[in-house]
């Protein structure tokens, strides 16, 4: 079942560095949108595990809660990436969004428990590589997004990616209203 079918509105609360934490994730999920956070926000592995216990405990019994997502930096410059991934697997994160590196080493283990994996991409070359790796979806990080923002227009980026990828597409960048969400759906984003 596509993640979109489990949401009140097709929105993912952005995994914002230093801002997103368990309270925001839980509130988002209970409101019917995907709550997410980047693993570096939990400063230690112990804190990350505490957050995952808190999140899973708060949303597992909520009938209409949306799924939650964990955002893992997969680049080799992140010495914690393997341990963060182990915790995502242990707590069966419904969605794993990889950033700044190949999602390849996470795909089989996430799919092994039924989770979905998405890759943040900032250009067409990265999108092609991530799509070829077997991800469920791509998060197209366009101009206007925070963090490691892309430079492409969502119009051009979605059009090009849809020519070679038929998985789920998340559009990121400068959206803050229902009009933006509706426009992204018209462009072809999920």
Secondary structure by P-SEA (a helix, b strand, c coil): cccccccccccccccccccccaaaaaaaaaaccbbbbbccccccaaaaaaaaaaaaaaccccccccbbbbbbbccccccaaaaaaaaaaaacccbbbbcccccccccccccccbbbbbbbbccaaaaaaaaaaccccccccccccccccccccaaaaaaaaaaccccbbbbbcccccaaaaaaaaaaccc
